[in-house]
Amino acid sequence: MEYKSTPIKVESLITKAADEIRRFIDLRELVPGATLPPETQLATMLGISRNSIREALRILDSLGFIEKRAGKQAIVRSRLGLVRRLADPAHVLEGLPAAYEARMLVERRCAELAAGRVEDQDIRHLSNLLDAFESELDQENYEAASRIHRQFHDALVGAAKNPFLSEIYETIATAIAEHTDGPTRVAQDRRLRSVHRAIYEAIRNRDVSRAGVALRQHFRANRPRVEFRVHAQKLLGSTRSDSTIQAEVAQPTRASVGRST
């Protein structure tokens, strides 16, 4: 059997370091405002360079776990990070476009990792989900299609084999799903079949670059709907029920339904 090397990515080390620091915060039960050990001490604890620690802290800062200021030790912001803020509907609605962008970045990285790490059983699982998804679309069974749609994305993230990214994805995806278009509305978008097929083919062919591009195209196609959802919510006001607003604004326009990205 021919050996095909897999480059070792610096990002993998940094991601694991970020996860270890998050675990340290959790297991030590550090409260908001508590100070983390200095970067040099963290580097010694984890056996990696100070530069890698600095990058890991930057990730945790962006996700709301800590606050890092130049020249000062990092302090704990929240042991739950994004979980706590995304549990508040007001925060989700206000930051929905940014949260959607964050999910795209996480899933794009997962798609790239999956293309480099995917195993035969992962490919079969993705293929079966995609076939089932397309079958439900053919039958216009959009409720079932929407469930399989989420399962496909879950499987894609799982194929990346990165627990830290999986946890971030689960938090963001669950929170966003509760404050965007109804899943059956989303499943009616005619572009879903082609964009998911493109993602699958890129991963199956182990094309790292193409996997990232295909995933980004999928999210770019849906982004206008998310932004309009926020705009409509603000215009209609909080007195209207969420289901009523979804019914009024989730309908895709004639111009966008058949358009590819």
C-alpha positions in Angstrom: 0.0 0.0 0.0 1.4 3.4 -1.0 2.1 5.8 1.8 0.7 9.3 1.5 1.9 11.8 4.1 -0.5 14.1 5.9 1.1 17.5 6.8 1.0 18.3 10.5 -0.8 21.6 10.9 0.2 24.2 13.5 -3.6 24.9 13.9 -4.1 21.5 15.4 -1.6 22.1 18.2 -3.2 25.5 18.9 -6.7 24.1 19.0 -5.7 21.3 21.4 -4.0 23.9 23.6 -7.1 26.1 23.6 -9.2 23.0 24.7 -6.7 22.2 27.5 -6.9 25.7 28.9 -10.7 25.6 28.7 -10.6 22.3 30.6 -8.3 23.9 33.2 -10.8 26.7 33.7 -13.6 24.3 34.1 -12.0 21.7 36.4 -10.4 24.4 38.6 -13.9 26.0 38.7 -12.4 29.4 38.0 -15.0 32.1 38.4 -15.3 35.2 36.1 -12.6 37.7 37.0 -10.1 35.0 38.1 -6.6 35.3 36.7 -5.1 32.6 34.6 -1.5 31.5 35.1 1.1 33.5 33.1 1.8 32.5 29.5 5.2 31.1 30.5 3.6 28.9 33.2 0.9 27.7 30.8 3.6 26.9 28.2 5.4 24.8 30.7 2.2 23.0 31.9 1.3 22.0 28.3 4.9 21.5 27.0 4.5 23.9 24.1 5.9 27.2 23.1 4.7 30.5 24.5 3.7 31.7 21.0 1.3 28.7 20.7 -0.1 29.5 24.1 -0.7 33.1 23.0 -2.6 31.9 19.9 -4.6 29.5 22.0 -5.6 32.4 24.4 -6.6 34.5 21.4 -9.0 31.8 20.3 -10.5 31.6 23.8 -10.8 35.3 24.0 -12.8 35.5 20.7 -15.1 32.8 22.0 -15.9 34.5 25.2 -14.1 32.2 27.7 -11.4 34.7 28.7 -10.4 38.3 28.2 -6.8 39.0 27.1 -5.3 42.4 27.2 -1.9 43.4 26.0 0.7 43.3 28.8 -1.7 41.7 31.3 -2.5 38.2 32.4 -5.7 36.7 30.9 -8.8 36.7 33.1 -11.7 34.4 33.0 -14.8 35.9 31.4 -17.1 32.9 31.5 -16.6 29.2 32.1 -19.4 28.6 29.5 -18.0 31.0 26.9 -20.5 31.4 24.1 -23.0 29.0 25.7 -24.1 31.6 28.2 -24.4 34.4 25.8 -26.1 32.3 23.1 -28.7 31.2 25.7 -30.0 34.7 25.8 -32.4 35.3 22.8 -31.6 39.1 22.9 -27.9 38.4 22.5 -28.5 35.8 19.7 -30.7 38.1 17.7 -28.4 41.1 18.0 -25.3 39.0 17.1 -27.0 36.5 14.7 -25.0 37.6 11.6 -21.8 37.3 13.5 -22.8 34.0 15.1 -23.6 32.7 11.6 -20.2 33.9 10.4 -18.6 32.1 13.3 -20.4 28.9 12.5 -19.3 29.2 8.8 -15.7 29.5 9.9 -15.9 26.6 12.3 -17.6 24.3 9.7 -15.3 25.5 6.9 -12.3 24.4 9.0 -14.0 21.1 9.9 -14.7 20.5 6.2 -11.0 21.0 5.4 -9.9 18.8 8.3 -12.5 16.1 7.3 -11.1 16.1 3.7 -7.6 15.3 5.1 -8.7 12.8 7.8 -11.9 11.2 6.5 -12.1 7.4 6.8 -14.1 5.1 4.5 -16.8 4.7 7.1 -17.2 8.5 7.3 -17.6 8.7 3.5 -20.3 6.0 3.6 -22.1 7.7 6.3 -22.1 11.0 4.5 -23.1 9.4 1.3 -26.1 7.6 2.9 -27.2 10.8 4.6 -27.0 12.8 1.3 -28.9 10.1 -0.6 -31.6 10.1 2.1 -31.7 13.9 2.1 -32.2 14.0 -1.7 -34.8 11.3 -1.5 -36.9 13.3 1.0 -36.5 16.5 -1.2 -37.8 14.5 -4.2 -40.9 13.6 -2.2 -41.2 17.2 -0.9 -41.0 15.8 2.7 -39.3 18.9 4.0 -39.6 18.1 7.7 -37.7 14.9 7.3 -35.3 16.5 4.9 -34.5 19.2 7.5 -33.6 16.6 10.1 -31.3 14.8 7.7 -29.8 18.2 6.7 -28.7 18.8 10.3 -27.4 15.2 10.6 -25.3 15.7 7.5 -23.7 18.8 9.0 -23.2 16.9 12.3 -21.5 14.1 10.5 -19.3 16.5 8.5 -18.1 18.1 11.8 -17.6 14.7 13.3 -15.4 13.6 10.4 -13.0 16.4 11.3 -12.2 14.4 14.5 -11.7 17.6 16.6 -13.6 17.6 19.8 -13.0 21.3 20.5 -14.4 22.4 17.2 -17.3 19.9 17.6 -18.3 21.5 20.9 -18.2 25.0 19.4 -20.2 23.9 16.4 -22.9 22.3 18.6 -23.3 25.4 20.7 -23.5 27.8 17.9 -25.6 25.7 15.6 -28.2 24.9 18.2 -28.6 28.5 19.3 -28.9 29.8 15.7 -31.4 27.2 14.8 -33.8 28.5 17.5 -33.7 32.0 16.1 -33.7 31.6 12.3 -36.1 30.4 9.7 -38.1 27.3 10.4 -36.1 24.2 9.3 -38.8 23.1 6.8 -38.6 26.5 5.1 -34.9 26.2 4.8 -35.2 22.7 3.3 -37.3 24.1 0.5 -34.3 26.1 -0.9 -33.6 24.4 -4.3 -29.9 25.1 -4.0 -29.4 22.7 -1.1 -29.1 19.6 -3.2 -26.2 20.9 -5.4 -24.2 22.7 -2.6 -24.3 19.6 -0.3 -23.3 17.3 -3.2 -20.4 19.6 -3.9 -19.3 19.5 -0.2 -19.6 15.7 -0.2 -17.6 15.2 -3.4 -14.8 17.4 -2.2 -14.5 15.5 1.1 -14.8 12.1 -0.7 -12.0 13.1 -3.1 -10.0 14.4 -0.1 -9.7 17.8 -1.8 -9.0 20.1 1.2 -9.1 23.3 -0.7 -12.3 22.5 -2.5 -14.0 21.3 0.6 -13.5 24.7 2.3 -14.7 26.6 -0.8 -17.8 24.4 -1.2 -18.7 24.9 2.5 -18.3 28.6 2.3 -20.5 28.8 -0.8 -23.2 27.0 1.1 -23.2 29.6 3.9 -22.9 32.5 1.5 -26.1 31.4 -0.2 -28.0 31.4 3.1 -26.5 34.6 4.6 -29.0 37.1 3.1 -31.9 35.2 4.6 -30.3 35.3 8.0 -29.6 39.1 7.8 -33.1 39.8 6.6 -34.5 37.6 9.4 -32.8 39.9 12.0 -34.0 43.1 10.1 -37.6 41.8 10.0 -37.6 40.9 13.7 -36.5 44.4 14.6 -39.1 46.0 12.3 -42.0 43.9 13.4 -41.1 44.2 17.1 -41.0 41.7 20.0 -44.8 41.7 20.4 -45.2 39.5 17.3 -44.8 35.7 17.8 -41.6 34.2 16.4 -43.6 31.6 14.3 -45.6 34.4 12.7 -42.5 36.4 11.8 -40.9 33.2 10.3 -43.9 32.6 8.2 -43.8 36.2 6.8 -40.1 36.5 6.1 -38.8 33.0 5.5 -40.4 32.7 2.0 -37.5 32.8 -0.5 -37.9 35.4 -3.3 -38.5 34.3 -6.9 -35.1 35.8 -7.8 -33.2 33.8 -5.2 -34.9 30.4 -5.3 -33.3 29.1 -8.4 -30.1 31.1 -8.3 -26.8 29.3 -7.6 -24.0 30.8 -5.7 
